[in-house]
Amino acid sequence: MIEEAEALERAAEWRTHKAAANPDEAATRHAAAVLERLAAEVRALDGSAVAREYGAICNWLGESGEIADFMDMVSDRRAEIGLDWVPAGGEAYIRSLTELAKRTFGAD
């Protein structure tokens, strides 16, 4: 979970810098705030059942050689946060990634 929280924080930081360069970017500022909130919530999930399930699927994808493709899809999904999609919270976000892996790679 820590790695995903850090990725969310990096995305929030990038959006914050982008918004600072253009003060009219209200959507970008909103996306940065959503990403920051999700990062904190995802970090708090470390060790939880949802985190263990996501970790197990990532391990399986790593062993099957599919993890790089999955991480690309996660990066694309992360880029939508706050703009095209706002997860209800950190747990909902991680569950969405778990479901994405299951649907895409048959990881049940």
Secondary structure, 3 states (H helix, E strand, C coil): CHHHHHHHHHHHHHHHHHHHHCCCCHHHHHHHHHHHHHHHHHHHCCCCHHHHHHHHHHHHHHHHCCHHHHHHHHHHHHHHECCCECCCCHHHHHHHHHHHHHHHHCCC
